[in-house]
Each structure stands twice: as structure tokens, then as C-alpha cells.
């Protein structure tokens, strides 16, 4: 089954290549996200959103 999925992905990449100038606006993504912050390091002064990756520093 994995082989068929791999062949399907390869064929889709050949048929429909991703445009080179395609840039996503991540600022809109951050505004729509319902942030859930978790600590990144052991000091728990840097938090990151689990959904979009937004970083937040606590002083």
C-alpha cells in the first residue's frame, strides 16, 4: 500500500509542480490560531504555540 501512495505523490509532483513565487502570509495564520503555549526549555521562560509555532518570552 505504501508503494502506491509513494507513486501517487511522485506523479502529482510531476503533474502539478508548486509555483516558485508562492509565499504564504503567516501573519494571518497567527491571528486565526487559538494559541496553546507550552514551555520550550527547562527554565520555562520561552513558550511556543503547539499549533503555529509562535514564540513568546516571559520576563
Backbone torsions as a table, in degrees:
resi	resn	phi	psi	omega
1	UNK	NA	-38.3	179.9
2	UNK	-62.9	-35.5	-179.4
3	UNK	-63.5	-41.9	179.7
4	UNK	-65.6	-39.7	177.5
5	UNK	-64.3	-40.7	179.0
6	UNK	-64.3	-43.2	177.7
7	UNK	-63.8	-41.5	178.6
8	UNK	-60.9	-43.8	179.8
9	UNK	-64.6	-41.2	180.0
10	UNK	-64.9	-43.2	179.9
11	UNK	-64.6	-40.8	178.9
12	UNK	-65.8	-35.9	177.5
13	UNK	-66.4	-34.8	179.5
14	UNK	-74.2	-43.8	-178.3
15	UNK	-70.5	-45.0	-174.0
16	UNK	-122.5	77.5	179.4
17	UNK	-69.0	150.2	180.0
18	UNK	-75.5	131.5	179.1
19	UNK	-63.2	143.3	-177.4
20	UNK	-72.4	-28.0	-176.9
21	UNK	-91.9	9.8	-178.0
22	UNK	-78.3	115.7	176.4
23	UNK	-124.9	132.8	178.9
24	UNK	-90.7	143.7	177.3
25	UNK	-90.0	100.3	-175.6
26	UNK	-75.5	-17.8	178.9
27	UNK	-65.2	-35.4	176.4
28	UNK	-70.2	-34.4	179.2
29	UNK	-63.7	-40.7	179.5
30	UNK	-64.6	-35.6	-178.5
31	UNK	-70.9	-31.5	-177.9
32	UNK	-83.6	-18.2	-174.6
33	UNK	-73.4	140.1	170.7
34	UNK	-93.7	95.3	-169.9
35	UNK	-64.9	136.1	170.6
36	UNK	-126.7	105.7	-174.9
37	UNK	-91.5	138.3	174.9
38	UNK	-131.8	151.8	-179.6
39	UNK	-68.6	142.8	-179.8
40	UNK	-93.9	-38.9	-177.2
41	UNK	-119.5	176.9	-175.6
42	UNK	-73.5	-19.3	179.1
43	UNK	-78.7	-15.3	179.5
44	UNK	59.1	32.8	176.5
45	UNK	-101.8	-12.9	177.9
46	UNK	-119.2	124.1	-179.7
47	UNK	-115.5	150.3	177.2
48	UNK	-133.3	143.6	177.1
49	UNK	-74.4	135.8	-178.9
50	UNK	-75.3	-20.0	-176.4
51	UNK	-93.8	-45.1	-173.9
52	UNK	-116.2	-12.3	176.8
53	UNK	86.8	12.1	179.2
54	UNK	-64.6	131.4	180.0
55	UNK	-97.0	144.7	179.9
56	UNK	-141.2	127.9	180.0
57	UNK	-101.9	136.0	178.5
58	UNK	-105.8	129.3	179.7
59	UNK	-87.1	NA	NA
